[in-house]
Amino acid sequence: MRARFVVRGLVQGVNFRAATVGEARRRGLTGRVRNREDGAVEVVAEGDGPAIGELERWLRRGPPLAEVKTVERFELDGPACFRDFAVAYERLV
C-alpha cells in the first residue's frame, strides 16, 4: 500500500520531519517526508496497510511542539519505490 499525506498547522520548525522518520521506521514503512513551501509537511509512506494507518494517526498528533490542524490522505497507485524512510529535499510526487 502507498499513501501520501499533507499535514497542515504548526508543523515546520518543530522537529516534525525527524520525528516522522522515527515513527515510520518503527512501523517498518518506507517513504519520504519533506517541508513544503506553503508551510505544510508532505509524507509519502509505503508498506503494510495497518502500519500506514498507525502512522496516519500519529501524524494527526505529531511531535510535542507541533499543532496539527489538518491531515489530508491520498491513496497512490503503483509499486513501492523507496528502500528506506528519510527526509527529502525535493518534490515527492
SETORKOL-904190 format. One record per residue (C-alpha): residue in three letters; y, z, x. Coordinates in steps of 0.02 Angstrom, whole numbers, plus 50000, padded with zeros to 5 digits. Layout:
<nodes>
ALAYZX
...
</nodes>
This chain:
<nodes>
MET500005000050000
ARG501784996350057
ALA503395003249984
ARG505245002650026
PHE506415017049985
VAL508315017849984
VAL508935035849994
ARG510745039649950
GLY511815055149964
LEU512245065250118
VAL510825057750220
GLN511625052250384
GLY512075064450521
VAL510855077550454
ASN509275073350554
PHE508575063150410
ARG507805049250514
ALA506935060650639
ALA506285071850501
THR505645056750404
VAL504685050750558
GLY503835067750571
GLU503415068550386
ALA502715050850384
ARG501665053350540
ARG500955069550469
ARG500345059450321
GLY499595045750429
LEU500855032550375
THR501575018250475
GLY503295010550450
ARG505115012250494
VAL506675021950444
ARG508475016750478
ASN510265020850435
ARG511135007550332
GLU512955002750349
ASP513285008550170
GLY512825026650214
ALA511075026150141
VAL509425028150233
GLU508085014750212
VAL506235018350234
VAL504755006350235
ALA503095015450227
GLU501335008350238
GLY499675016950208
ASP498705026650079
GLY499495027049905
PRO499415046049883
ALA500175048650057
ILE501615036950012
GLY501855046949852
GLU501945063049953
LEU503235055250069
GLU504255049649917
ARG504255067549850
TRP504855073650020
LEU506215060050027
ARG506905066749862
ARG507255083349952
GLY507485077950133
PRO507795089650280
PRO508765105950254
LEU510525099050285
ALA510305083550176
GLU510965081949999
VAL509925068249919
LYS510715060549765
THR509535046049726
VAL507955037849791
GLU507525020149739
ARG505745013849765
PHE505224995749783
GLU503414990049799
LEU503124977449938
ASP501814963749945
GLY500924957650099
PRO499914965350238
ALA500424980450341
CYS501484975350490
PHE501814991750584
ARG500695000950706
ASP501645017450703
PHE503105025850615
ALA504765025550707
VAL506645024350692
ALA507265006350680
TYR508974999950726
GLU508834983050640
ARG508644977450460
LEU506904981550392
VAL506564969050253
</nodes>
